């Protein structure tokens, strides 16, 4: 706890590398294939001028790092499996998801009050995905669903995926639409990681917002909480205005959209993670409201500013203490539907 604020990381990560996760948790017939996760050809773990890339080998190492940062509770998303949507084989995708969820549940057992895992599911088979989400939440204790923003040939909110969202709503867990982007470069016409990484996250989330709003996801599932993760928040006001203008001119192209797009983005069920150093956060608060922006450390990824992310938000002069407390903790607890754990 910092300055009386219970600090919650709404979007942290576990390093689910093969030697730590898949070699141990996959069925034998798939273990020779674990090196194949469609992914970038570039090294993303090492920062050129520092040691921002962390690789905690045990949950105890992670807990020590969280303590150094001042984080009381972290919600954990994958690293390798951010690309799970690009696996094209249903059985293999399902096996990877089961292995990851089992691994994540075991990882969080080290301190269930401070580590909370978010599940992945086999998106290619929504019926099987709904069953796996039920298992992950009801039996393993995971607390949400990660949905990758990039699944080749599909948009995140099309009816094909509705059984997955229906199950998340039934279970009362949120869906974190997490930027994953196909970072091989080809879809973006770039040949180096700097260019692709500069581009991929926010635009992928813009596509996700279009899909969710125009595709009627907020109308269809009116109790479902949806988070737009790891894309910053500065783009949100621009896109609210942009979508309103587009929708006003051609509403018949989105018959499932019953209100102005900006109204869905401020309805209380849409959450946006922010990066602590973003200068636009006060402006975003003015558009979205102070109750729907989440602090995200992105620890332990190479571009996280660990162990200074909490300080960056806490020491800002352009945010009221009330707003800081919400962004740094209260909003994430509401998104994941959890209360502050009892003192130990």
C-alpha positions in Angstrom: 0.0 0.0 0.0 1.3 3.4 -1.0 0.1 6.7 0.5 -2.9 4.8 1.8 -3.8 3.4 -1.6 -4.2 -0.3 -2.2 -2.2 -0.6 -5.5 -3.6 -3.0 -8.1 -1.9 -3.8 -11.4 -4.7 -4.3 -13.9 -2.5 -5.7 -16.6 0.7 -7.5 -15.5 2.2 -10.5 -17.2 3.7 -13.9 -16.5 6.5 -15.2 -18.7 5.0 -18.4 -19.9 8.0 -19.6 -21.7 8.2 -23.3 -22.8 10.7 -24.5 -20.2 8.5 -23.0 -17.4 5.1 -23.7 -18.7 4.4 -25.8 -21.7 7.1 -28.5 -21.3 5.6 -29.3 -18.0 1.9 -28.9 -18.6 1.2 -30.0 -22.2 0.3 -33.6 -23.0 3.3 -35.5 -24.3 2.2 -35.6 -27.9 2.4 -31.8 -28.2 5.6 -31.1 -26.3 7.8 -31.3 -29.4 5.8 -28.5 -30.9 6.0 -26.0 -28.0 8.6 -23.9 -29.7 6.0 -22.9 -32.3 4.1 -19.9 -31.2 3.6 -17.6 -34.2 5.6 -14.7 -33.2 8.0 -11.9 -34.0 11.5 -12.4 -35.4 12.8 -9.7 -33.1 14.1 -9.8 -29.5 11.6 -7.9 -27.4 12.9 -8.7 -23.9 16.0 -6.5 -23.8 15.9 -2.8 -23.7 18.9 -1.1 -25.4 19.8 1.2 -22.5 18.7 -0.6 -19.4 17.5 -3.8 -17.7 13.8 -3.3 -18.1 13.3 -6.8 -19.3 12.6 -9.1 -16.3 12.1 -12.8 -16.3 10.9 -14.0 -12.9 11.5 -17.7 -12.8 9.3 -18.4 -9.8 6.2 -16.7 -8.3 8.3 -15.9 -5.3 10.7 -13.8 -7.5 7.6 -12.1 -9.0 6.2 -11.3 -5.6 9.6 -9.8 -4.6 9.5 -7.6 -7.7 5.9 -6.5 -7.0 6.9 -5.6 -3.4 9.8 -3.5 -4.8 7.3 -1.6 -7.0 4.7 -1.3 -4.2 2.0 -3.4 -6.0 -0.4 -5.1 -3.6 -2.3 -7.2 -6.1 -1.5 -8.1 -9.8 -3.8 -9.5 -12.5 -1.7 -11.6 -14.8 -1.9 -12.0 -18.5 0.3 -14.3 -20.7 3.3 -13.4 -22.7 3.9 -16.2 -25.3 0.2 -17.0 -25.3 -0.8 -13.4 -26.2 -0.4 -14.9 -29.7 -2.7 -17.9 -29.0 -5.2 -16.5 -31.5 -2.8 -17.2 -34.4 -2.7 -20.9 -33.8 -4.8 -22.4 -36.6 -5.2 -26.0 -35.3 -8.1 -26.4 -32.9 -6.8 -29.4 -30.9 -3.4 -27.9 -30.5 -4.8 -24.5 -29.5 -7.1 -26.2 -26.9 -4.1 -28.2 -25.5 -2.1 -25.0 -25.2 -4.9 -23.2 -23.4 -5.4 -26.0 -20.9 -1.7 -26.2 -20.2 -1.5 -22.4 -19.7 -4.5 -22.2 -17.4 -3.2 -25.1 -15.3 0.2 -23.4 -15.1 -1.3 -20.0 -14.2 -3.4 -21.6 -11.4 -0.4 -23.2 -9.9 1.7 -20.0 -10.2 -1.0 -18.0 -8.3 -1.1 -20.5 -5.5 2.1 -19.0 -4.2 0.0 -16.1 -2.9 -3.6 -16.1 -4.0 -4.3 -12.8 -2.3 -1.6 -11.0 -4.4 -1.6 -13.0 -7.7 -4.7 -13.4 -9.8 -4.6 -15.2 -13.2 -6.6 -14.5 -16.3 -7.5 -17.4 -18.5 -7.1 -18.1 -22.2 -9.4 -20.4 -24.3 -9.5 -22.1 -27.7 -11.1 -19.4 -29.7 -11.3 -21.5 -32.8 -14.0 -23.6 -31.1 -16.3 -21.3 -29.1 -18.3 -24.2 -27.6 -15.1 -25.8 -26.3 -13.8 -22.4 -25.3 -16.9 -21.8 -23.1 -16.3 -25.1 -21.4 -12.6 -24.3 -20.8 -13.5 -20.9 -19.4 -15.9 -22.5 -16.9 -13.1 -25.0 -15.9 -10.6 -22.2 -15.5 -12.9 -20.0 -13.4 -14.9 -22.6 -11.4 -12.2 -25.2 -10.8 -8.9 -23.4 -11.1 -9.9 -20.0 -9.6 -8.9 -17.8 -12.5 -10.7 -14.4 -12.5 -11.1 -13.3 -16.1 -10.6 -14.0 -19.8 -7.9 -12.7 -22.1 -9.2 -12.2 -25.6 -6.5 -11.4 -28.2 -7.2 -8.5 -30.4 -5.7 -10.3 -33.4 -7.3 -13.5 -34.6 -6.6 -13.9 -38.4 -9.7 -13.4 -40.5 -12.1 -12.5 -37.7 -13.1 -9.6 -35.5 -13.4 -10.0 -31.8 -17.1 -9.4 -31.4 -18.6 -11.3 -34.4 -21.4 -13.7 -33.5 -19.0 -16.7 -34.0 -17.5 -15.8 -30.6 -20.7 -15.0 -28.7 -20.8 -18.3 -26.8 -17.5 -17.3 -25.2 -18.8 -13.9 -24.1 -22.1 -15.5 -23.0 -20.1 -17.8 -20.7 -18.0 -15.0 -19.3 -21.2 -13.0 -18.5 -22.7 -16.1 -16.9 -19.6 -16.6 -14.7 -19.5 -12.9 -13.9 -15.9 -12.5 -15.1 -14.6 -9.7 -17.3 -13.0 -10.0 -20.7 -9.7 -8.2 -21.3 -9.2 -7.5 -25.0 -5.5 -7.5 -25.0 -3.4 -6.1 -27.7 -1.4 -8.8 -29.3 -1.0 -7.8 -32.9 0.7 -9.9 -35.6 4.1 -8.6 -35.1 5.9 -10.4 -37.9 5.7 -7.1 -39.8 3.9 -8.4 -42.9 0.4 -7.1 -42.1 1.8 -3.7 -41.3 4.3 -3.4 -44.2 7.2 -2.8 -41.8 10.4 -4.7 -41.5 11.7 -3.7 -38.0 10.3 -4.1 -34.5 10.4 -0.4 -33.6 8.0 0.5 -36.5 5.6 -2.5 -35.8 5.6 -1.9 -32.0 4.9 1.8 -32.5 1.9 1.0 -34.7 0.3 -2.2 -33.5 -1.3 -1.8 -30.1 -3.6 1.2 -30.3 -4.8 0.6 -33.8 -5.6 -3.1 -32.9 -7.7 -1.8 -30.1 -9.5 0.7 -32.3 -10.5 -2.3 -34.5 -11.7 -4.1 -31.4 -13.8 -1.1 -30.3 -15.3 -0.9 -33.8 -16.2 -4.5 -33.6 -17.7 -4.4 -30.0 -19.7 -1.2 -30.6 -20.9 -1.6 -34.2 -21.2 -5.4 -33.7 -23.6 -5.0 -30.8 -21.6 -6.7 -28.1 -22.5 -4.1 -25.4 -26.2 -4.5 -26.4 -26.1 -8.3 -26.5 -24.3 -8.8 -23.2 -25.4 -6.0 -20.9 -23.7 -7.3 -17.8 -20.4 -8.0 -19.4 -17.4 -5.9 -18.4 -14.9 -5.4 -21.3 -11.4 -4.0 -20.9 -9.2 -2.7 -23.7 -5.7 -3.5 -22.4 -2.1 -2.5 -23.3 -2.8 0.2 -25.8 -2.6 3.3 -23.7 -5.6 5.6 -23.3 -4.7 8.7 -25.2 -6.4 7.6 -28.4 -9.8 7.0 -26.7 -11.2 10.6 -26.9 -10.2 11.0 -30.5 -11.9 7.7 -31.4 -15.0 8.4 -29.4 -15.5 11.6 -31.4 -14.5 9.9 -34.7 -16.9 7.0 -34.2 -19.8 9.2 -33.3 -19.3 11.2 -36.5 -19.1 8.1 -38.7 -22.1 6.5 -37.1 -24.2 9.6 -37.4 -23.7 9.5 -41.2 -24.4 5.7 -41.7 -26.3 4.2 -38.7 -27.9 1.6 -41.0 -24.6 -0.1 -41.4 -24.6 -1.0 -37.7 -28.2 -2.1 -36.9 -27.1 -3.7 -33.6 -25.7 -0.3 -32.3 -28.6 1.4 -30.5 -26.8 4.4 -29.1 -24.0 6.8 -30.0 -20.7 4.9 -29.9 -19.3 7.2 -27.3 -22.1 6.3 -25.0 -21.0 2.6 -25.0 -17.4 3.7 -24.3 -18.7 5.6 -21.2 -21.4 3.2 -20.1 -19.5 1.9 -17.1 -18.8 -1.5 -18.6 -15.9 -0.4 -20.8 -12.5 0.0 -19.1 -9.2 1.2 -20.6 -5.8 0.6 -19.2 -3.3 3.4 -19.2 0.4 3.8 -19.1 1.5 5.8 -16.1 3.6 8.3 -18.0 0.9 9.2 -20.5 0.5 13.0 -20.5 -3.0 12.7 -21.8 -4.5 10.9 -18.8 -6.3 14.0 -17.4 -7.8 14.7 -20.8 -8.9 11.1 -21.1 -10.5 11.3 -17.6 -12.5 14.2 -18.9 -13.9 12.2 -21.7 -14.2 8.7 -20.3 -14.7 9.5 -16.6 -12.5 8.7 -13.6 -14.0 5.3 -12.9 -13.0 3.3 -15.9 -9.3 3.8 -16.4 -6.9 1.2 -15.0 -3.2 1.4 -14.0 -1.2 -1.2 -15.9 2.5 -1.8 -15.2 3.1 -4.2 -18.1 5.7 -5.8 -15.8 7.9 -7.8 -16.6 8.0 -6.9 -20.3 10.9 -5.2 -21.8 9.2 -1.8 -22.2 7.7 -1.7 -18.7 9.2 1.1 -16.5 9.3 -1.2 -13.5 10.0 -0.5 -10.7 8.9 3.2 -11.2 5.4 2.8 -12.7 3.6 3.4 -9.4 5.7 6.4 -8.6 5.0 7.9 -12.0 1.3 8.0 -11.3 1.5 8.7 -7.6 3.7 11.8 -8.0 1.7 13.4 -10.8 0.5 16.9 -10.1 -2.2 17.0 -12.8 -4.4 14.4 -11.2 -6.5 14.8 -8.0 -5.6 12.3 -5.2 -9.1 10.9 -5.5 -8.5 10.1 -9.2 -5.1 8.6 -8.5 -6.6 6.2 -6.0 -9.2 5.1 -8.5 -6.8 4.6 -11.3 -4.2 2.9 -9.1 -6.5 0.4 -7.5 -10.2 0.9 -7.1 -11.2 0.7 -10.8 -9.3 -2.5 -11.3 -11.0 -4.1 -8.3 -14.4 -3.1 -9.8 -13.4 -4.4 -13.2 -12.4 -7.8 -11.9 -15.2 -7.7 -9.3 -12.9 -8.2 -6.3 -12.7 -6.6 -2.9 -9.5 -5.5 -1.1 -8.2 -8.7 0.6 -8.3 -8.8 4.4 -5.1 -7.7 6.1 -2.8 -10.6 6.8 
